[in-house]
Amino acid sequence: AIECYRRAIALAPGLAEAHNNLGNVLCKLDRTQEAIRHYQRALIEKPDFAEAHNNLAFALQSRGWLGEGMHTALAHYRRALELQPDFAETYSNLLFALNYSTRTSPEMLFEEARRFAERHEAPLAARREPHANDPDPQRRLRVGYVSGDFRSHSVAFFIEPLLTHHDRTRFEVFCYSCHAREDDVTQRLKSHADHWRSLVGVTDEDAARQIRTDGIDILVDLAGHTEGGRLFVFARKPAPVQVTYIGYPNTTGLESIDYRFTDAWADPAGQTERYHTETLVRLPRGFLCYQPPDLAPPVVAPPCLRTGYVTFGSFNNMTKVTDEVMMLWTELLRALPSARLLIKSGALADAAVHARCLARWQQTGIARERLELIGPIPDPEQHLARYGQVDIALDPFPYNGTTTTCEALWMGVPVITLAGRAHAGRVGVSLLHSVGLDDLVADSPERYVELAVQLARQPERLTSLRRELRECMAASPLCDAPAFARDLEAAYQAMWQQWCAQQSATSGGSP
């Protein structure tokens, strides 16, 4: 494909579409900086090219907050929407990107989500049909899960335990896959479903019709405004009860989605309800259930015992490492002059991104030898083994880690997190509470640094955590899949009973 596009550009250097398409291929290969140059050239040739604005924004976003990169990305998303107001993919991309910005208030993001719904959901409301589902509160329910991530993806770590432990006497499970790529994880997930449907290449209208034909009682969105999401299927209300869960850390903005799963630590009562169109359902023992990897290497002793200095680490994607995060981590390194920082991220596979990141850090005055930047490690076991080089993991903000935090804890590495105002910035609070590490949750940036410094000066505690954390986590609610499945199923039953009562009230019968 690259050869063909380069040949097209050689024949017609001003062909904006060829530059845009070449950028897309380069992005797939993690050659982000090259892709950015071609998107920029496409926009020089065709300034009103909405798709190129969207693609440039996505590339800048994947590179992270180097300089003004992320703010520029947001500007290009908005420009694409000015040029093409009905560009739904761009609107979802914008909403997702806003979760990463410290300049985004919960109020602002909620209003953007509502505007998305007004433009894209409202026109579909009049076309919804009544539901023919039997309103029997005691019968076996059909639950459908819709996702583009039924594969080697972070979502799979949290959905597989649920699918494995669903009570099949009470629930019939349907999975609707929205991604063409399948792998060994897909095959495992298929074995846990009663029915598997591919929605790849299926229109939203036809997908909604299939869900109605399947008689789904409760339909669960696992993507929201992320890649592979099918919110326009949900906007057609093919199931009487609709829920959003994991995948996207905020409100969808759609009134057709009735509920959103969370917990009292990620969304404390009274704090975030007003920023959701969905009713928040707080699961009693935490909203996440993690499936530890089978091939995790053994936990090793804290590297500070061997090196003589503490190494902080972050394995989150670079989009989460905001300027504010970088400043706080810089302050931490200054407070501990011998400490080091290891950052591992997929974006660092691009040599240009690696160089720009290094230059940005050196502007803070931190010596080069105190910083290690590494790209992705494809082998899962080797990836986890890298935690053996980290003493303390640092959670970014305002968008916390999820899988990265669980992986760190499983490898015996404690995590410092900063509690935010919104769900995306409080996932760390939920995860650390689940494993009994509430004392590593900071309520201010200053406290974040204090906690990290205090822990760095406690080699005995680092050693005991390294020795005990995996066993503690395995016994915690975070890894108790059977109990988690029962909690979620109880919530499903309550939702269904409420819908049945509403049908009975509407028809004039007794609930």
QUIZIJO-V589203 format. One record per backbone hydrogen bond with DSSP energy under -0.5 kcal/mol. NH is the residue of the N-H (numbers start at 1). CO is the residue of the C=O. Records with the same first field share a line. If there is no record, write none. Layout:
NH = CO, CO
//
This chain:
5 = 1
6 = 2
7 = 3
8 = 4
9 = 5
10 = 6
11 = 7
12 = 8
15 = 12
16 = 14
19 = 15
20 = 16
21 = 17
22 = 18
23 = 19
24 = 20
25 = 21
26 = 22
27 = 23
28 = 24
29 = 25
30 = 27
31 = 26
32 = 30
35 = 31
36 = 32
37 = 33
38 = 34
39 = 35
40 = 36
41 = 37
42 = 38
43 = 39
44 = 40
45 = 41
46 = 42
49 = 46
50 = 48
53 = 49
54 = 50
55 = 51
56 = 52
57 = 53
58 = 54
59 = 55
60 = 56
61 = 57
62 = 58
63 = 59
64 = 60, 61
65 = 318, 321
69 = 66
72 = 68
73 = 69
74 = 70
75 = 71
76 = 72
77 = 73
78 = 74
79 = 75
80 = 76
81 = 77
82 = 78
83 = 79
84 = 80
87 = 84
88 = 86
91 = 87
92 = 88
93 = 89
94 = 90
95 = 91
96 = 92
97 = 93
98 = 94
99 = 95, 96
100 = 97
101 = 98
104 = 101
105 = 103
109 = 105
110 = 106
111 = 107
112 = 108
113 = 109
114 = 110
115 = 111
116 = 112
117 = 113
118 = 114
119 = 115
120 = 116
121 = 117
122 = 117
124 = 121
125 = 121, 122
126 = 122
127 = 124
128 = 125
136 = 134
137 = 135
139 = 136
141 = 170
143 = 141, 172
144 = 218
145 = 174
146 = 220
147 = 145, 176
151 = 149
153 = 151
156 = 153
157 = 153, 154
158 = 154, 155
159 = 155
160 = 156
163 = 159
164 = 160
165 = 161
166 = 162, 163
168 = 166
170 = 167
171 = 167
172 = 141
173 = 171
174 = 143
175 = 195
176 = 145
177 = 175, 197
178 = 147
187 = 183
188 = 184
189 = 185
190 = 186
191 = 187
192 = 188, 189
193 = 190
194 = 173
195 = 173
197 = 175
199 = 177, 197
202 = 199
207 = 203
208 = 204
209 = 205
210 = 206
211 = 207
212 = 208
213 = 209
214 = 210
215 = 212
216 = 211
217 = 142
218 = 142
219 = 241
220 = 144
221 = 219, 243
222 = 146
226 = 223
229 = 226
233 = 230
234 = 230
235 = 231
236 = 232, 233
237 = 234
238 = 233
240 = 216
241 = 217
243 = 219
244 = 259
245 = 221
248 = 246
257 = 254
258 = 242, 256
259 = 242
260 = 279
261 = 244
262 = 281
267 = 263
271 = 268
272 = 268
275 = 272
276 = 273
279 = 258
281 = 260
282 = 280
283 = 262, 281
286 = 283
290 = 478
291 = 157
292 = 290
296 = 293
305 = 302
306 = 303
307 = 303
308 = 304
312 = 310, 340
313 = 392
314 = 342
320 = 317
321 = 318
322 = 320
326 = 322
327 = 323
328 = 324
329 = 325
330 = 326
331 = 327
332 = 328
333 = 329
334 = 330
335 = 331
336 = 332
339 = 336
340 = 310
341 = 370
342 = 312
343 = 341, 372
344 = 314
345 = 374
348 = 345
349 = 346
350 = 347
351 = 349
354 = 350
355 = 351
356 = 352
357 = 353
358 = 354
359 = 355
360 = 356
361 = 357
362 = 358
363 = 359
364 = 361
365 = 362
366 = 361
370 = 367
371 = 368
372 = 341
374 = 343
378 = 376
380 = 378
383 = 379
384 = 380
385 = 381
386 = 382, 383
387 = 384
388 = 385
389 = 386
390 = 387
391 = 311
392 = 311
393 = 414
394 = 313
395 = 393, 416
400 = 398, 424
406 = 402
407 = 403
408 = 404
409 = 405
410 = 406
411 = 407
412 = 409
413 = 408
414 = 391, 412
416 = 393
417 = 440
419 = 417, 442
420 = 425
424 = 249
425 = 422
426 = 423
427 = 423
430 = 426
431 = 427
432 = 428
433 = 429
434 = 430
435 = 431
436 = 433
437 = 432
440 = 437
441 = 438
442 = 417, 440
448 = 444
449 = 445
450 = 446
451 = 447
452 = 448
453 = 449
454 = 450
455 = 451
456 = 452
457 = 453
458 = 455
462 = 458
463 = 459
464 = 460
465 = 461
466 = 462
467 = 463
468 = 464
469 = 465
472 = 468
473 = 469
474 = 470
475 = 471
476 = 473
477 = 434
479 = 476
480 = 477
481 = 479
484 = 480
485 = 481
486 = 482
487 = 483
488 = 484
489 = 485
490 = 486
491 = 487
492 = 488
493 = 489
494 = 490
495 = 491
496 = 492
497 = 493
498 = 494
499 = 495
500 = 496
501 = 497
502 = 498
503 = 499
504 = 500
505 = 501
506 = 502
507 = 503
508 = 504
509 = 504
//
